[in-house]
Amino acid sequence: MKHLPPLRRRPLVLGLLLGLALAASRPARAQTAPLMVEGHPFDRRVVLAGTELQLNGTGVRAVAWFKGYAAALYLRTPTRDAAQALSQPGPKRLQLRLLHTVPAGEFVRAFRKGIERNTPAADLPALAERIDRFAALVDALGEVRKGDLVNLDLEPGRGTVFSVNGTLRGEAIVGEDFFAALLRSFVGDRPYDSRLKSGLLAGTA
């Protein structure tokens, strides 16, 4: 290139610089673009209750060949440890993307079973009324449809906020212990799906 006339050399230099700039921008775009799981996007960062949360991991709830939903866990600080995910202070979000249309009653049964399997028996009486209230909110949907976006949010001072496709369902359920019981169903010792648990605890943003 040193033998080219200055006017011919300039476009080559500009082209080289542009190529380097585009290459440098690709990793940044990759870090901000949504993560696609089973054809559905999950944001890498969300803001909840004025706090930025990072995508901790994603996974798919599957039984044999049947895939029920894709899920994502958002935390303030990524972690691979279930105990840290449960004890970490501040807002948290469990987000589900439905992959099939199913009766809401199936979710209610799974929800109750998940909590009972992962909550110490001594703690269940204090949760009973709130478990029933949340089950009624889910059951009132009638069915959850393919493509529905479900958010289960912990907002400190408010409780567990349940929304479907951006629409709030009922009042917040008070007590961080209730959200912890929900989360243990996904990442506890006896989770819904061990592969889903591993995905949610990937600890990557």
C-alpha positions, 0 to 999 in steps of 0.5 A: 500500500505504501507504493500507491498514490495518496488519493488511492491509498486513502479509501483503502485506509478508510475501509480498513478502519471501518472494518475494524470498527464494525468488528469491535462493535459486534461483541457489544451488540451481542451482549445487548441483543436478546437471548433467543430460547426456543424462538422467544427473546429474553432480554439480557437486562431488565429494570424492576423496581428501579433496579437493573437486573441481569439475566442469570440464565435460561432453560426449558421445562420439558417432560420427555419430548413435550416442552412446556415453557422457556424460563429466565431468572433475573438477579442483581448479581449473577450466581451459579449457587442456588442458595445465593440466588434465594438469599440475594437481597433486592428485586428478582424476576422469574420470566416464562414464555409458554411454548404450548397452550395448556389449562391453567389448572395444570400450572396450579397443580405443578405450582402446589407440588413444587412448593410442597416438595421444596419447602420445609414442612414447618414453613408451609402453614405460614404460606398456606393462605398465600399459596391458595390466593396465588393458585386462584389467580392462576386458575382464573386465567382458564388457560395459558396460551402459547406465546404468553409472557408470564412475569413473577416479580419480587418487589421489596416492600410490595411482594410477589407481583404476577403479570401475564402479557404485561397485565397485572393479575390481582394484588401483590402477594406480600412476603419475600418468603412466598417468592422464595418458595416459588423460586425454590420450586425452580432451583431447590433440591427437588426442582421441577426440572433438573436441566431447567435448574442448571440453565437458570443457574448458569450465572451469565449476563 
